[in-house]
Amino acid sequence: MGGGLIKAVRTGWAKAILIVGAVSLVGVAVAMAQGPAAPSGVQKVRFGGDRNETRVVIDLDRAAAGKLLADGALDRRVVIALPNITVSGDLQGAGQGLVERWLIDEAAGGARLRLDLSAKAEVRRRFLLPPGDGATAYRYVIDLKAVDAPAARGAPRPILVSAPVKAPPLRLKKVIVIDAGHGGKDPGSSGASASEKDITLAAAKLLKARLEKSGRYQVVMTRDTDTFVPLESRVQIARRADADLFISLHADSGPDVATRGASVYTLSDKATERVNQVLNKDDWLINASMPGRDRAVSQILMDLSQRVTKNRSAAFAEMLLQQVGEETSLLRRSHRDAGFYVLLAPDVPAVLLEMGFMTNVEDERLLNDPDGRARVMNAVGDSIEAYFATQTKLASR
Ligand SMILES: [Zn+2]
């Protein structure tokens, strides 16, 4: 594992707080009253307007806190996460005005909306309307405006209804971030003949190849060479990638050379507490970015998002141990809660796998041997497949 993993997390959380700032207060109040509820769906996706200004309305049966993941500036593709919304299978259809087509799928424990734009446009505003004025659904509204287009003449056309179409299996690839522990000037633990940083990088590359072979995953590496990557950057890479899963690879060390076995860590309640303390300290940021917003509300949202993430991380950890346990021995208490910094991305299910002990002869031999390493990483790959199969089943119930 190596030292220095636990540090202050100001930079990473500044981003998280800004994201929470985009949430409508009205929606939040209702979501709180509902508490954890059964999976819910998108009822309808509607469009109004023209190629100058287009309004997208998503009818939902509960309040949603949308999060803009991509604004379309780069590739004319707007992506918005709706973390507490569940979809059963993919939904997609043709758009209108500035939207050529749309797709909603399940990602990172919620729904993800993708809008493919037909022209250069920007997201002007997003907001949530609670039921009322004859509407029984919550309405998440996204207003798009063409960039460099002449001003819209007259009022936008009335909103037309287009029912979601059940899609054939056209799922966006799941994004997996693989974090090879340590690197560069930070070697991690030392064995008799190898350094942890080299073992983790070799293992990460094997796992990447294993996952990409299936065609179902897009893999992002926090490093793919022997370089030093600060912990803050590793978490930021996971967040920017909008990862569906984050897995950090390490190899243990201990004072007793007889100690061996793999173990898995997930985020602990203590770490969550620490996160909330950091949140409290950053008053100035909340005040600056969320005028008139209640800080308690953002904490509740953060807490909800973390609870879902923690449950998912724990579910994956159990599957991981089951598979890895078939290839190598496990520590007696092999699933542990930890406050490791790399697990602190609030909305990405994350685990840290200690593949074995560098200080144990047998473990080091296994991890140093390309075949042994491949067997362990294939087991990790199997557990990732199993995890997403379960998630899909849960979502389509
Ligand atoms: Zn390590």
Boltz pocket constraint, residues with backbone or C-beta under 6 A from the ligand:
constraints:
  - pocket:
      binder: B
      contacts: [[A, 1], [A, 2], [A, 181], [A, 182], [A, 188], [A, 189], [A, 196], [A, 249], [A, 250], [A, 251]]
      max_distance: 6.0
